[in-house]
Amino acid sequence: MISGAPMLRVALLVPDGFATLSFAPLAAFEAANLVLGDRFYDVHVTSVAGGRVANSFGMEVDTECVADSAFDTLFVGSPPDVRTPSQQLLSFLRGAPTNTRRVASICIAAFILGEAGLLDGRRATTHWMFAEELRRRYPKATVEVDRIFIADGPIWTSAGMTAGLDLALSLVERDLGAERAREAARVLVMHHRRAGGQSQHSTLLDLDAKSDRVQKALLYAKRNLSASLSVEDLAETACLGPRQFSRVFRAETGLSPAKAIENLRLEAARLMLEQGRLPIESIANETGFGDRERMRRSFVRAFGQTPQAIRNAAPPLASF
């Protein structure tokens, strides 16, 4: 444990009928404790009234009354739908930022924060299927549809369920540093911890490779985008001959290896443009496009916009 550091109390606040995956972010704090060899995070499951609360499967869990204790970090679990939450819950949340350092929503719990007024004047996200509805209901919030999670001051919001884990690991990184967060991710067997600005739609998921060999080649490519990544290189990673690899790759993904690599490069470059301030030429080199003009042509084909236009349209980086 960090010498002299106080234990941080973390609470999951569950509404009636909450989705079971609301528990997932708590695993990040559990993993951090394991990495530290001590109980740096003190994790609690709470509800507005305390007592037993049924989840979406009808299983009941014991909860503490959230108002009985003070918490450093408060997660609001995902409700079963976007119905209006109870006035008791809203009343508690309106006062939460005064004595809670961070308030975070999981998936469509963003609607609960919105109803409580906590998203007014802030950037926010939620599951892509509900993002337009969140924007319609809470016009004072700036809803960014395609984000894994967003931190705006003390208010954090996340996309669909597994994004809550990425958000929680980012909180761990804020508290304990990047290396501890990476160690916690390894404990959780998370091969890739997503940044908040990353798209909710993953190129690797879209490619949907079936075999371990093709998946291995794609992961190798994603981790080495600055390299040339020839068919021969990828085939060697997959332990196949180049011709056989190309046939298998196209059969599984519907794309040629070259097109799939271009899509991976586009995804990485767009994230770097939106979330950082590296020169565009540097981004082109780091993502394997080689030069600015080649990247520009790929962006115009894929997105109908130049890299500079996408950078200009990105929201300003949040300050903490």
C-alpha positions in Angstrom: 0.0 0.0 0.0 1.1 3.6 -0.6 2.7 4.7 2.6 0.6 7.1 4.5 -2.2 7.1 2.0 -5.8 7.0 3.4 -8.1 4.1 2.3 -10.5 5.3 -0.4 -14.1 4.3 0.1 -15.9 3.3 -3.2 -19.6 2.7 -3.4 -21.8 1.1 -6.1 -25.3 2.6 -5.8 -27.8 0.1 -7.3 -31.3 1.0 -8.5 -34.1 -1.6 -8.4 -33.7 -4.1 -11.3 -30.1 -3.1 -11.9 -28.0 -4.9 -14.6 -25.7 -7.5 -13.1 -22.7 -6.2 -15.1 -22.9 -3.0 -12.9 -20.7 -5.0 -10.5 -17.9 -5.3 -13.1 -16.2 -1.9 -12.4 -15.7 -3.0 -8.8 -13.4 -5.7 -10.0 -10.9 -3.0 -11.0 -10.6 -1.8 -7.5 -10.3 -5.4 -6.2 -7.5 -6.0 -8.7 -5.7 -2.8 -7.6 -5.8 -4.0 -4.0 -4.3 -7.3 -5.1 -1.5 -5.5 -6.9 -0.8 -3.3 -3.9 -1.0 -6.2 -1.5 -3.3 -4.2 0.8 -6.8 -2.7 1.0 -6.3 0.7 -0.6 -9.9 0.7 -1.9 -12.8 -0.1 0.5 -15.6 -1.2 -1.7 -19.3 -1.2 -0.7 -22.6 -2.0 -2.4 -25.4 0.5 -1.6 -28.9 1.5 -2.4 -31.0 4.5 -1.4 -32.9 2.7 1.3 -30.5 -0.2 2.1 -31.6 -3.8 2.5 -32.1 -6.3 -0.2 -32.4 -5.2 -3.9 -33.3 -7.4 -6.8 -31.2 -7.3 -10.0 -32.3 -7.8 -13.6 -32.3 -11.6 -13.1 -34.5 -11.3 -10.0 -31.5 -12.3 -7.7 -31.4 -10.2 -4.5 -28.2 -8.6 -3.0 -27.7 -7.1 0.4 -27.0 -3.4 0.3 -26.0 -0.6 2.7 -28.0 2.6 2.9 -25.9 5.0 0.8 -26.7 8.0 3.0 -25.3 6.3 6.1 -21.6 6.8 5.0 -19.4 9.2 3.1 -17.6 7.9 0.0 -14.7 9.1 -2.1 -16.1 7.6 -5.3 -19.7 6.8 -6.2 -20.7 4.6 -9.1 -24.4 4.6 -10.1 -25.4 1.2 -11.5 -27.2 0.7 -14.7 -31.0 0.5 -14.3 -33.1 -1.9 -16.4 -34.4 0.9 -18.6 -34.6 4.7 -18.9 -37.7 5.3 -16.8 -37.7 8.2 -14.4 -35.9 7.3 -11.1 -37.3 7.8 -7.7 -37.3 11.2 -6.1 -35.4 9.8 -3.2 -32.6 8.7 -5.5 -32.6 12.0 -7.3 -32.6 14.0 -4.1 -29.5 12.1 -2.8 -27.6 12.4 -6.1 -28.2 16.2 -6.3 -26.3 16.6 -3.1 -23.6 13.9 -3.8 -21.0 16.1 -5.5 -20.7 18.3 -2.3 -19.2 15.4 -0.3 -18.1 12.9 -3.0 -15.0 13.5 -5.0 -16.2 11.5 -8.1 -19.6 10.4 -9.3 -19.7 8.0 -12.2 -22.5 6.4 -14.2 -22.5 3.0 -15.8 -24.2 2.6 -19.2 -27.7 4.1 -19.1 -27.3 5.3 -15.5 -26.3 8.5 -17.3 -30.1 9.1 -17.5 -30.2 9.1 -13.7 -27.4 11.7 -13.5 -29.2 13.7 -16.2 -32.5 13.7 -14.3 -30.6 14.8 -11.2 -29.1 17.8 -13.2 -25.6 16.5 -12.8 -24.9 16.5 -16.5 -26.0 20.2 -17.1 -23.2 22.1 -18.8 -21.0 18.9 -19.0 -19.9 16.5 -21.6 -21.3 13.0 -21.2 -21.8 9.6 -23.0 -23.8 6.5 -22.6 -24.5 3.3 -24.6 -24.6 4.2 -28.3 -28.2 2.8 -28.6 -29.5 5.4 -26.1 -27.2 8.4 -26.8 -29.7 10.3 -29.0 -32.4 9.9 -26.4 -30.0 11.2 -23.7 -29.3 14.2 -25.9 -33.0 14.8 -26.5 -34.0 14.6 -22.8 -31.1 16.6 -21.4 -30.3 19.4 -23.9 -28.1 21.2 -21.4 -25.6 18.3 -21.6 -23.2 17.8 -24.5 -23.7 14.2 -25.4 -20.8 12.6 -27.3 -22.2 9.5 -28.9 -19.1 7.6 -29.8 -17.0 7.6 -26.6 -16.0 4.7 -24.2 -16.2 7.1 -21.2 -16.0 10.8 -20.5 -14.7 12.6 -17.4 -15.9 16.2 -17.0 -14.7 17.5 -13.7 -16.1 15.2 -10.9 -18.7 13.6 -13.2 -17.8 10.5 -15.2 -20.0 8.7 -17.6 -19.4 5.5 -19.5 -20.8 3.7 -22.5 -22.2 0.1 -22.6 -21.5 -2.2 -19.7 -17.9 -3.3 -20.2 -16.9 0.3 -20.6 -17.4 0.7 -16.9 -14.3 -1.4 -16.4 -12.2 0.9 -18.6 -13.6 3.9 -16.6 -12.7 2.3 -13.3 -9.2 1.5 -14.4 -8.8 5.1 -15.4 -9.8 6.1 -11.9 -7.2 3.7 -10.6 -4.6 5.3 -12.8 -5.5 8.7 -11.4 -5.1 7.4 -7.9 -2.1 5.1 -8.3 -0.4 5.8 -11.6 -0.3 4.3 -15.0 1.9 1.3 -14.1 -0.4 0.2 -11.2 -3.4 0.5 -13.5 -1.7 -1.7 -16.2 -0.9 -4.3 -13.5 -4.6 -4.3 -12.4 -5.6 -4.7 -16.0 -3.3 -7.7 -16.3 -4.8 -9.2 -13.2 -8.2 -8.9 -14.9 -6.8 -10.4 -18.1 -7.7 -7.4 -20.1 -5.6 -7.5 -23.2 -6.2 -3.9 -24.1 -7.4 -1.1 -21.7 -9.4 1.3 -23.8 -8.9 5.1 -23.5 -12.0 7.2 -22.8 -11.9 8.7 -26.3 -11.8 5.4 -28.1 -14.8 4.6 -30.3 -17.5 2.4 -29.0 -17.3 0.6 -32.3 -14.1 -1.5 -32.6 -12.4 -2.3 -35.8 -11.2 -5.6 -34.3 -14.7 -6.5 -33.4 -16.0 -5.6 -36.8 -13.4 -7.8 -38.4 -14.7 -10.7 -36.3 -11.9 -13.2 -37.0 -12.9 -16.7 -36.1 -9.5 -18.5 -35.8 -6.8 -18.0 -33.2 -4.3 -17.6 -36.0 -6.0 -14.7 -37.7 -6.9 -13.1 -34.3 -3.2 -13.3 -33.3 -2.1 -11.6 -36.6 -4.6 -8.8 -36.0 -3.5 -8.2 -32.5 0.1 -8.2 -33.7 -0.8 -5.6 -36.3 -2.7 -3.4 -33.8 0.4 -3.3 -31.5 2.8 -2.6 -34.4 1.0 -0.2 -36.6 4.2 1.8 -37.3 5.8 -1.2 -39.0 5.3 -2.1 -42.6 3.0 -5.0 -41.8 3.3 -6.9 -45.1 1.3 -10.0 -45.8 4.5 -12.0 -45.2 4.9 -10.5 -41.8 1.3 -11.2 -40.8 1.4 -14.7 -42.3 4.6 -15.5 -40.3 2.8 -14.4 -37.1 -0.1 -16.7 -37.9 2.2 -19.6 -38.8 0.8 -19.8 -42.3 2.2 -19.3 -45.8 1.4 -15.9 -47.4 -1.1 -17.2 -49.9 -2.9 -19.4 -47.5 -3.0 -16.6 -44.9 -4.6 -14.2 -47.4 -7.2 -16.8 -48.4 -8.1 -17.6 -44.7 -8.0 -13.9 -43.7 -10.5 -12.9 -46.4 -12.7 -15.8 -45.7 -13.0 -14.9 -42.0 -13.1 -11.1 -42.2 -14.4 -10.3 -45.7 -11.5 -8.0 -46.3 -8.0 -8.3 -47.7 -5.2 -8.0 -45.1 -4.2 -4.6 -46.6 -7.7 -3.2 -46.2 -8.0 -4.5 -42.6 -4.7 -2.9 -41.7 -5.7 0.4 -43.2 -8.9 0.3 -41.0 -6.8 -0.3 -37.9 -4.6 2.6 -38.8 -7.5 4.9 -39.4 -9.0 4.0 -36.0 -5.8 4.6 -34.2 -5.0 7.8 -36.0 -8.4 9.2 -35.5 -8.2 8.6 -31.7 -4.8 10.3 -31.6 -6.1 13.3 -33.5 -9.1 13.7 -31.2 -7.3 13.0 -27.9 -3.8 14.5 -28.3 -1.9 17.3 -29.8 0.9 15.4 -31.7 1.6 17.0 -35.1 -0.3 15.3 -37.9 2.9 14.2 -39.6 4.0 12.4 -36.3 0.6 10.7 -36.1 0.9 9.5 -39.7 4.3 8.0 -38.9 3.3 6.4 -35.7 0.2 4.7 -37.2 2.1 3.5 -40.3 0.7 5.8 -43.0 4.2 6.9 -43.6 3.4 10.5 -44.6 0.7 13.1 -44.1 -0.6 13.1 -47.6 -1.2 9.3 -47.6 -3.1 9.6 -44.3 -5.1 12.5 -45.7 -6.3 10.5 -48.7 -7.3 7.5 -46.5 -9.3 9.8 -44.2 -11.1 11.4 -47.0 -12.1 8.0 -48.4 -13.1 6.6 -45.1 -14.7 9.6 -43.3 -15.2 12.2 -45.9 -13.0 14.6 -43.9 -9.4 15.4 -43.7 -7.4 14.7 -40.5 -7.2 18.4 -39.8 -11.0 18.8 -40.0 -11.5 15.9 -37.6 -8.9 17.5 -35.2 -10.7 20.9 -35.4 -14.1 19.3 -34.7 -12.8 17.4 -31.6 -13.9 18.9 -28.2 -11.2 20.5 -26.1 -9.3 18.2 -23.8 -10.7 18.2 -20.3 -8.6 19.7 -17.5 -8.5 18.2 -14.0 
